[in-house]
Amino acid sequence: MTTPTIRTRRVKFDYYSPGHVDRHFAQGDLVLSHIVAMLSAVFPEGEDFFVRSVRHYADDITDPELKKAVAGFTGQETMHGNEHRALNKRLQELGYPTRRVDRMTKADLARAHRRLDPKIQLAITAALEHYTATLAEVLLTSEKARELLGDGDVRSILLWHALEESEHKAVAFDVYRAVGGTEKMRIRTMRMVTFSFLVGMIFESIVSMLGDRSTYHPVRLVKSLAALRHSPWLAKEVRKRIVDYNRVGFHPNDNDNTALLEYWSKELFGPGGQLEENLKGAA
């Protein structure tokens, strides 16, 4: 697999014009809207944690290509955090508890930064990067997944985010290997991350929904939960991709996404691309 170019794209989205971010932006779907909002809520502090954990070992990296990739990773993740903060402000105004989740995430990750060995922090980053890259590639490969997000700016920011997560999906993993991270620690950390990530997201999504009057419409709630069962993000193949991380000898690039990156780079940011104007707007 060819190593992708990790380019920091400065984009800007409009979250306030009519129709750009509706209350239930995922095609009116109650549950999916809350899940996506809670994912967005944890991204800014999560991205900052990822950058810190990788940067900690920046001086230990001797491979010039990996050094270059780390610089690209840092730029992309910083931009992701900044843009999700802007989106989260709008989501808070629409009734999602993004500010509270952001504060809790910041406190939890600050505690992890103080208490955990830097190599374990890097292993956590590599594990969570596998989650984000897997979910990102579902969005990029599944038309149904894209349709579920509607056509507003939440879909746009997630497409941009998905492309770049797919571009840098191996960086934290490669840094972990370069500084002597073991397979045993990597796999054990992933198992811990899987439990905490899933429990945390389910809990925060439920709390978020409890504050939404629409949750108390039984028909709408049941229909939304039923639709979630058939979500492309919960497909058997996706679960297999996640679990594959626990295989000894696994590498993120075992899943070759070269053609996918080429297509979406042009589709989003090439001449006449879906987000070309957003890129110009941030210049």
Sequence and secondary structure as in RCSB ss.txt:
>XXXX:A:sequence
MTTPTIRTRRVKFDYYSPGHVDRHFAQGDLVLSHIVAMLSAVFPEGEDFFVRSVRHYADDITDPELKKAVAGFTG
QETMHGNEHRALNKRLQELGYPTRRVDRMTKADLARAHRRLDPKIQLAITAALEHYTATLAEVLLTSEKARELLG
DGDVRSILLWHALEESEHKAVAFDVYRAVGGTEKMRIRTMRMVTFSFLVGMIFESIVSMLGDRSTYHPVRLVKSL
AALRHSPWLAKEVRKRIVDYNRVGFHPNDNDNTALLEYWSKELFGPGGQLEENLKGAA
>XXXX:A:secstr
              SSSTTTS TTTTTT HHHHHHHHHHHHHHHHHHHHHHHHHHTTGGG   HHHHHHHHHHHH
HHHHHHHHHHHHHHHHHHTT  HHHHHHHHHHHHHHHHHHS HHHHHHHHHHHHHHHHHHHHHHHH HHHHHHTT
TSHHHHHHHHHHHHHHHTTTHHHHHHHHTT  HHHHHHHHHHHHHHHHHHHHHHHHHHHHT GGGG HHHHHHHH
HHHTT GGG HHHHHHHHGGGSTT  GGGS  HHHHHHHHHHHHSTT TTHHHHHHT 
